[in-house]
Amino acid sequence: MENYRHGVKDGIPIGLGYFAVSFTFGMMAVSGGLTICQAVLISLTNLTSAGQFAGLDIILAAGSYWEIALTELVINMRYCLMSFSLSQKLRRDEAWGHRFAVAFGVTDEIFGVSASQPGKVSAWYNYGLMTAAIPGWTIGTAVGAVSGSILPDFIVSALSVAIYGMFLAIIIPPAKKERPVLCVVILAMFLSSLFAYVPMLKNVSSGFAIIIITLVTASAAAWLFPIRDTDEREKADLGEKR
């Protein structure tokens, strides 16, 4: 219970942040034609902002199940890597059932907070994080969905811009500090523009466009800006000092 209470305390800021972002998702889902229950169910079972917004675009565009499946696989592949890493962080005596349950609730923020804890982490600490974060995401979606169904259209349209502000807040700070991130952002914007305006590429559905852009951008970044291992970095630093 001590680990659980500690997780709940650390997860409250995450839940508050999720509430603000999921509020926009709820509004966009309802304004696009989904019911309030459908929007809430998506947030309750997915727990991924980028994946949900991408999936919502495909749903509203009447895309296929294959498009949604492949898009979610590509976008959320990072959570597999996070789960592998977090599995090594958990106590060795944690049962497999706890490990799978913890993996279900892995998000960028939950992983970062859990991985930063000193020493091994109890699964109940992660359950505490999930107890605060998941309701924040789900309730925010419900409130946004209800608000989107009763607020005037012009207010809903104005509030829907918030998601783009969130994405800008995510990409601008690291892009200013890291050249590879800046190049990835510019390349992704360029490819997105091609799929939006080039006649032949405009016929590609939004789901497959996201898949293609993600794979091409990630591959280009891995080729142009490879991450060297620790030994190579130490040798390079030593050479520069000499």
N, C-alpha and C positions, 0 to 999 in steps of 0.2 A: 504493500500500500504506500510505503514511503516513495518507492520508485514511481508509482503511478501518480501520486500527488505532484511529485517533481515534474513529471512529463506534462501534466495538465497546466501547471504554472508556466512552463516554458512554451506551451502550445497556444496560450491565449493570444499573444501578439500575432501569431500565424493565423488563427481563426478570424481575428479582426480584419487582417489584410485580405483574407479570402472572401469575407463578406462583401467588401467593396467591389472586388473584381467580379464575383459571381452574380452580384446585383445586375450588372450590365448583361451578363449571359442570359439571365432570366427574362429580361426585357426583350432582348433580341429574339429569343426562342418563341415567346408568345406573339410578338409582332410578326414573326415569320409564319405563324400558323399552328405551332405546337400548343398543346394544352399545358396548363400549369403542372399537372401531375407528370406529364411526359418530361417537361423541363427539369423538375425536381428529381425524377428517377434517373435521368442522365447524369446529373451532378452527384447523386448518391452512389452511383456504381462506377463512375469513371475517375473522378478526382484528378483531372488534368485540364488546366485552362487551355493550353494550346491545342490539345487533342479535341476538346469539346467544341471550341470555336471552329476548328477545321471541319469536324464532323457535322456541325450544324450547317455550315455552308453547303456541304454535300447533300444533306437531307433536304434543305430548302431548294436545292437545284435538281431534286429528284434523281440523284446519283445512284449507282448500283451498290449492292452490298460489298462487292469486291473492292470498289473504290474506297469505301469507308474502312474496310478491314486493312487494306494496304497502307492507307494514309495513317491510320492509328498505329499500325506496326512501326512505320518509319519514324513518326513523330515521338512515340513513346518508347522507342528502343532504349533510350538512355536510362529508363527506370529499371530495365533488366540489369544493366551494369551497376546502378546504384544498389540494387537488391543484393547482387553478388558481393559487393564491397561491404554492405551493412551486415550481411550474414557473418562475415569474419569479425565484425565488431561485437556481435552478440555473445553472451556467455556460452561456453561450450556445452553446458548441460541443458540448454534450451531445446525443447522438443521440436520436431519437424513441423507440427501443427502451428506452433507459435511463430516459427520462421516464415511460413506461408502467410499467416495472418498479418505479420509485420510487413511483408512484401506488398500485400494488397494496399496498405496505406502509405507507401513510399511516395513522397513528392519531393520536389527540389528543396523546399524549405525544411520539411521534416528530416530529410536525409542530412542536410547541412547541420541542423541542430543536433541530431543524434550522433553524427560522425565527430562532432567537435567535443563531445563529452570525454573526460579523461577515463582511461581504462576501458574495461568491458562494460557493455550496456545490457540491462535487463529488458526483455520483451515488454514488460509492464511499463517501462518508461516510454516506449514507443506507443503503447496503447493509450497512455496519458496524452501524448502529443496528438494522436488521432482523435481522442475524445473531444479535444478543443478545436482541432482544425476541421474535421469533417462536418460537424454541425454548422460551423461558420460558413463553409462553402455551400452546404445544402440550404440552410436557412436564408442565406443571401440570395440564392437562386429563387427560392419561393417568394421572398419579399419583392424581388425585381419582377418576377412573373406576374404577381398580383398588381403591382404598381403599373406595369406595362399594359394591363388590361383595363385599367380605370383612368390612367392619366391621358391627357390630350395627345394627339399624334405628334404635334410639334415639340412637346416636351420630351416624349420618348425618343424622337429623332435626335434631339440635342444631347440627351444623356447617353445615347448609344455611341457617341464619339469618345466616351471615356475609355473604352477598350483600346483605342488607338493611342491614347495618352499613356496607358499602362505599358503598351509595347515599346513606345518611344522611351519611357523611363527605364525600361529593361536594357535596351540596346545602346542608348547614347553614352552612358557612363563608361562601360567597358570599351566601346568603340573609340572613345577619346584617349584611352590609356593604351590600348593594344592595337597595333597595326593589323595583325591577322583578323581580328574581329571586325575592324572597319572594312577591310577588303571583302570579307564574307557578306557583310550587310549590303555593300554596294553591288556585289555580284548578284545577290538574291533579288535586290530591287531591279536590276537590269533585266534579269531573266523573267521576273514577274511582268515587267513592262512588255517584253516580247510576246508573252502569252496573252497579254491583254490587247495588243494592237496589231501584231502581225497577222495578216489574213489567214494563213494556213494554221497557225498555232492557236488562233482564237477558237477553233473548233474543238480543241482539246478540253475536256471537262475540267472543272476546278479541282476535283479530287486527284486526278492523274497529273495535273499541272503541279500541284503541291508536291507530289511524290517525285516527279522529275526534277523540279527545282531543288528540293532537299538533297537528293542523291548527287546531282551535279555539283552543287555548292559544297557539300561536305567532302566529296572526292577531290575537288579542286583545292580546298583548304588543306586536306591531308597531304596532297602532293606538293603544294607550294610552301606550306608552313608545317613541316613535320615536327613532332614533339620528340626531342632527343631524350635519351635516358640520362640518368644521373651521372654515370661515368663520362659520357660524352660532354655534358655540360661542364663538369669539373675540369676536363682536359681543355675545353675551349676557354674557360675562365683563366686557367693557368697560363695558356698561350698568350692571352691578352695581357696578363700582368708582366710576362717576360718581354 
